[in-house]
């Protein structure tokens, strides 16, 4: 028997983590949003690892056919939720960086981003669970990497504007490392209880948010 049919089946089973289609009509959009809302409730209760398509069908009052019409598997649902939460984070970063007019304002903008991200993940247990799941899920790692690069490029634009004489490669390295450190600090802080987490954020801002202007002298 040829090996080609087996290889074909394996490729078909690989998940892209993407919705099958985004509905345009109102009825379809309502169903799409209901699926995501139910999935978020279940993740908050049982975690993303415990999310089951059968429970979404039951709780949303849909058929499996209706569910699979939009989402081929649970990875596509989790990824869609992650990308939506990431959009909110991107608005936060863009808003704070847009306020930076000179080098003296960089530290304050980064501190505000840390505070807002920490508050965001504290109030969104679903995203907190998904963020922690990036350690073991390759699709979520891809989403996280894309999001981190967005933040790095947004910060790079600020650094290029403030220090146009410096090499772009040097500024990009600073931008990427800065955003990675901010994310790691928030990820650690939200793993603690609320009081300890808040103290960790305060300590991080004192320790790690250096005056980038000094690095570039």
Secondary structure as GFF3:
##gff-version 3
##sequence-region A 1 217
A	DSSP	alpha_helix	4	13	.	.	.	ID=ss1
A	DSSP	alpha_helix	26	46	.	.	.	ID=ss2
A	DSSP	three_ten_helix	48	50	.	.	.	ID=ss3
A	DSSP	alpha_helix	53	60	.	.	.	ID=ss4
A	DSSP	alpha_helix	64	70	.	.	.	ID=ss5
A	DSSP	alpha_helix	74	98	.	.	.	ID=ss6
A	DSSP	three_ten_helix	103	105	.	.	.	ID=ss7
A	DSSP	alpha_helix	106	123	.	.	.	ID=ss8
A	DSSP	alpha_helix	125	133	.	.	.	ID=ss9
A	DSSP	alpha_helix	138	162	.	.	.	ID=ss10
A	DSSP	alpha_helix	168	190	.	.	.	ID=ss11
A	DSSP	alpha_helix	194	207	.	.	.	ID=ss12
A	DSSP	alpha_helix	212	215	.	.	.	ID=ss13
###
